[in-house]
Amino acid sequence: MLQISNLNVYYGESHILRNVDLNVPAGQMVCLIGRNGVGKTTLLKTIMGLLKPRTGTITFAGQPLTKLSTDRRARLGIGYVPQGREIIPRVTVKENLLLGLEARRGGRKAEDDILDTIFELFPVLKSMLSRMGGDLSGGQQQQLAIARALMGRPQLLVLD
């Protein structure tokens, strides 16, 4: 499903990722483990298009990603939950969830199209739909960030 080959990523002149190869088959879970500063977040940001590789290829479901924008990658079926959650604090839980619909192939659906599976996974969010995202606890914000990514019905979910 996801294939990375000979990936090299730099921050300025600092070489962060060196010749990374990774294969994530469909239906599998892969976990990257390492101490702080070894490039885990850099790799995930590069997969999502937030960072550009200097060399190497990234392919998802047979399609090259390297030249695609972040939103195109999301529409292809990659969901992303960043390390810092990055929920929008001054909009409601419902509005944060509805933003996840933007990633759906075929575009955004009806405003009330919050998937029932979201509330099965995260029942606390159902009772908090009208609360501001910034008013949630850290754990609740994490649930919201994951739920927002799942709203796009991704084929691949990338969690930092």
C-alpha positions in Angstrom: 0.0 0.0 0.0 2.7 2.5 1.0 6.2 2.2 -0.4 9.1 4.4 0.4 12.4 4.0 -1.4 15.8 5.7 -0.9 14.2 8.7 0.8 16.6 11.6 1.8 15.2 14.6 3.7 17.1 17.6 4.9 16.3 20.6 7.1 18.5 23.2 5.4 21.8 21.5 5.0 21.2 19.0 7.9 20.6 15.6 6.5 17.8 14.1 8.6 16.6 11.0 6.8 19.2 8.9 5.0 18.2 6.4 2.3 15.0 5.3 4.1 13.2 2.3 2.7 9.8 1.3 4.1 7.0 -0.9 2.9 3.6 -0.9 4.6 1.3 -3.6 3.2 -2.4 -3.2 3.1 -4.1 -4.4 6.4 -0.9 -4.1 8.4 0.2 -1.9 11.2 3.8 -0.6 11.3 5.3 1.2 14.3 8.3 3.4 14.2 10.2 3.4 17.4 13.3 5.5 18.3 14.6 8.1 20.6 13.9 11.8 20.2 15.5 13.5 17.2 16.0 10.5 15.0 13.5 11.5 12.3 10.2 9.8 13.1 8.1 12.9 12.8 10.2 14.1 9.8 9.3 10.8 8.0 5.6 11.2 8.7 5.6 14.8 7.6 7.3 13.8 4.4 4.8 11.1 3.7 2.0 13.7 4.1 3.8 16.3 1.9 4.5 18.8 4.7 8.2 18.3 4.0 9.8 17.7 0.6 12.4 15.0 0.1 15.6 15.9 -1.7 15.7 12.4 -3.3 13.7 9.2 -3.2 10.2 8.1 -3.9 6.9 7.7 -2.0 4.2 5.6 -3.6 0.7 5.0 -2.2 -1.6 2.4 -3.7 0.6 2.5 -6.8 0.5 6.2 -7.3 3.6 8.4 -6.8 3.1 11.0 -4.1 6.3 12.9 -4.2 5.0 15.8 -6.3 1.4 15.8 -4.8 0.2 18.4 -2.3 -0.9 17.5 1.2 -4.6 17.9 0.4 -4.3 15.6 -2.7 -2.6 13.0 -0.5 -5.5 13.2 2.0 -8.0 12.8 -0.9 -6.2 9.7 -2.1 -6.9 8.1 1.3 -4.2 9.0 3.8 -5.3 10.3 7.2 -2.9 12.1 9.4 -2.9 12.9 13.1 0.0 15.2 13.9 2.0 15.0 17.1 0.6 18.2 18.5 -3.1 17.2 17.7 -3.6 20.6 15.9 -7.3 20.7 16.6 -8.9 24.1 16.1 -9.5 25.4 19.6 -12.0 28.1 18.8 -14.5 26.0 16.8 -16.8 23.3 18.2 -16.1 19.6 18.3 -18.7 19.1 15.6 -17.0 21.7 13.3 -13.6 20.1 13.9 -15.1 16.7 12.9 -16.7 18.1 9.8 -13.3 19.4 8.7 -12.3 15.8 8.3 -14.9 15.4 5.6 -12.8 17.6 3.3 -10.4 14.7 2.9 -13.0 12.4 1.5 -12.7 11.2 -2.0 -15.6 12.8 -3.8 -15.6 15.9 -1.6 -17.4 16.9 1.5 -20.7 15.3 2.2 -23.7 16.6 4.2 -23.0 18.6 7.3 -24.6 16.0 9.6 -22.6 13.2 8.1 -20.6 12.4 11.2 -19.9 8.7 11.1 -21.6 6.5 13.7 -18.4 4.6 14.0 -16.7 7.8 15.4 -19.1 7.8 18.4 -18.6 4.0 18.8 -14.9 4.6 19.1 -15.1 7.9 21.0 -18.4 8.1 22.8 -17.4 11.1 24.9 -17.3 13.2 21.7 -21.0 12.8 21.1 -21.9 14.6 24.2 -19.4 17.4 23.5 -20.3 18.3 19.9 -21.2 21.9 20.9 -18.1 22.5 23.1 -15.1 24.4 21.8 -12.2 22.1 20.9 -9.9 24.1 23.1 -12.1 23.4 26.1 -11.4 19.7 26.0 -8.9 17.9 28.1 -5.7 16.8 26.4 -6.9 13.2 26.1 -10.3 14.4 24.6 -8.4 16.6 22.1 -6.4 13.5 21.1 -9.6 11.6 20.5 -11.0 14.5 18.5 -7.8 14.6 16.3 -8.0 10.9 15.6 -11.8 11.1 15.0 -11.3 14.0 12.6 -8.8 12.0 10.6 -11.1 9.0 10.5 -13.9 11.2 9.1 -12.1 11.1 5.8 -12.4 7.3 5.7 -8.7 6.9 5.1 -7.2 3.7 3.7 -4.0 4.5 5.6 -3.9 6.3 9.0 -0.7 8.0 10.0 -0.4 8.7 13.7 2.5 10.8 15.1 
